[in-house]
Amino acid sequence: MPARRATHAGSWYTDSGPELSRQLDGWLHAAELSHGPARAIIAPHAGYTYCGACAAFAYRQVSPVVVKRIFILGPSHHVRLRGCALSVSKKYKTPLYDLEIDTQINAELEKTGQFTWMDMKTDEDEHSIEMHLPYIAKVMEDYKDQFTIVPILVGSLNPEQEAQYGALLSPYLMDPTNLFVISSDFCHWGQRFNYTYYDRSCGAIHKSIERLDKQGMDIIETLSPQAFTEYLRKYNNTICGRHPIGVMLGACRALQDQGYDKMNFKFLKYAQSSQCEDMEDSSVSYASGSLVFEI
């Protein structure tokens, strides 16, 4: 099976390895390490000119020396998927170096009967996983031959399925040599997204969007899957990675149910692609956060 090409390089981010390395270095250098070592991160997946600086705040919390395997959970943008799907590829290309897929974990996950396989076209069309690969390659570059990745495309799950996949992945989350990358942008606001919720008491539209996002972020920090589901039902906030986030919360809940409650999630950075002032405007929000397991 051929390697998955870096299909969004040259458009969503630079296809020049040295330039990409410099960019990522700059963003990581500007972000501080304040909530690590991360066991899971939530980070955005838009073009790097929009969200590269924001994503650095999540990746800055990663401790590459302990990480041996990275699960990347990205939402499906192009195909209707009822469950979760694995990659048939053996390698993912990036302008920095190729990332190796953990075929042993893929086989373990396939045995559960809960996972399907995405074909190469679906894999290469999707940007929600790819946009994390250069950052992963960058933070892990000193250990490039010592880790593998497990890309998982997450479909439109209901809350029960989020809990089910969360429980299934919870033993992997418990392992300190694993890192989970949860790929999500936050509010997609504007008529082109069919979402124009506006609480006028906030003042400007972009302030209303920020308040709405921060309400959701505060709920994610409580690690309550039910509260997050209720928030989404109430506001319909267009968080495109809601299902990957739901799976992460489900995994945390499964560990809490087993008596492990030393988990702490914190958002570290919030940004918007532009500041909406009137109803003709549009924007996408980005948030980066880190889940830490206290010993």
C-alpha positions, -999 to +999 in steps of 0.1 A: +000+000+000+015+034-010+022+061+015-005+088+020+007+119+003+008+153+020-021+165-002-026+199+015+011+208+015+017+238-008-018+252-001-029+249+035+008+250+047+041+253+029+056+223+011+091+235+018+106+214+046+131+240+058+105+268+057+079+247+075+105+238+102+113+274+108+076+284+110+068+257+135+099+265+156+088+301+157+053+293+169+064+267+194+090+291+208+063+318+213+041+294+233+049+286+269+049+252+286+024+256+313+002+225+314+022+194+306+032+167+300+001+163+279-016+130+277-041+144+252-044+177+234-072+195+215-058+216+186-072+232+154-068+219+118-072+250+096-046+265+073-015+274+093-018+312+085-050+311+105-043+287+133-006+277+133+002+300+162-028+288+182-020+251+177+015+257+190+001+262+225-012+226+225+019+211+210+042+229+234+028+208+262+039+175+246+069+158+262+085+139+232+109+119+254+080+098+268+058+095+238+060+063+218+026+063+200+003+091+189-034+086+183-049+113+160-087+116+161-100+138+133-136+145+122-148+134+088-155+164+065-162+146+032-177+112+038-207+101+058-193+078+085-214+062+112-185+049+132-147+053+132-123+043+104-086+034+103-060+041+076-049+014+051-017+033+046+016+023+062+032+057+062+020+094+061+043+118+042+051+153+055+075+179+041+097+171+072+098+133+072+075+103+069+054+092+099+050+054+104+015+040+111+012+015+140-002-015+121-002-036+153-026-012+171-047-010+139-050-048+140-060-047+177-086-020+170-100-039+140-105-070+162-130-051+183-153-051+153-160-014+159-137+001+132-139+002+094-111+012+069-110+045+050-098+041+014-068+062+002-090+088-015-110+095+017-077+096+036-060+120+012-090+143+008-094+147+046-075+176+062-085+171+098-057+146+105-031+158+080-029+193+095-015+178+127+012+158+110+038+186+105+034+196+142+038+160+153+069+156+131+084+188+145+079+181+182+090+145+178+120+152+154+147+142+180+129+108+183+117+103+147+124+066+146+110+059+180+073+065+176+043+055+155+009+071+148-026+058+148-049+080+126-086+075+134-113+092+113-143+099+135-178+099+120-211+113+132-214+095+165-243+097+189-235+102+226-238+064+233-212+057+205-189+084+218-190+067+252-185+033+236-154+044+216-141+063+246-143+032+267-126+012+240-097+037+238-094+044+275-067+017+282-046+034+255-052+068+271-041+054+305-007+045+290+017+073+296+037+065+265+006+073+243-005+108+233-040+116+219-044+144+194-080+156+192-085+176+160-111+203+162-119+239+152-145+257+172-174+280+161-179+283+123-199+315+123-217+332+094-243+327+067-219+304+047-219+280+076-257+284+083-249+295+118-255+331+130-262+327+167-258+362+183-263+372+219-266+410+216-259+415+253-222+407+245-218+437+223-199+429+191-207+397+172-171+384+177-175+389+215-207+368+214-189+341+195-161+341+220-185+338+249-203+309+233-170+291+226-156+297+261-188+283+276-181+251+256-144+252+266-153+256+303-176+225+300-149+205+283-125+214+312-150+197+336-145+164+315-183+158+316-195+142+284-232+148+294-227+185+300-209+188+266-237+170+248-263+193+265-243+224+256-242+213+219-280+205+219-287+239+234-266+261+212-258+239+182-223+254+182-206+244+150-176+227+166-165+204+138-145+181+161-174+176+186-173+139+181-136+134+186-139+156+217-169+135+228-147+103+224-120+119+245-145+128+272-159+093+270-124+078+276-119+101+306-153+091+320-145+054+315-113+059+336-132+079+362-156+050+365-127+027+372-116+050+400-090+071+383-098+108+388-065+126+386-071+142+352-070+179+345-079+195+312-070+232+305-074+254+275-043+276+269-051+296+238-082+309+219-082+327+185-106+336+157-097+338+120-113+373+119-135+395+141-171+395+130-187+429+132-219+425+111-241+397+099-224+395+065-191+385+081-178+350+089-151+335+110-138+302+124-126+299+160-096+279+173-088+266+207-058+247+220-058+228+253-040+200+271-051+170+293-026+162+321-027+130+343-014+138+378+006+110+393 
